[in-house]
């Protein structure tokens, strides 16, 4: 079953610790980021496999 990715959205949050930004994201945010990173890695692997001859 082919998978078609029409759109990829990447968002980045930048914090400045010197001006009061958080030094590290809250633990729940870390879990979300790990999940998103794993999903992106799997999608990229599927796309790479589809492009192999």
Protein Blocks (a to p, Z undefined) as FASTA:
>chain_A
ZZddfbdcdddddddfknopafbdcfklmmmmmmmmmmmmmmmmmmmmmmpZZ
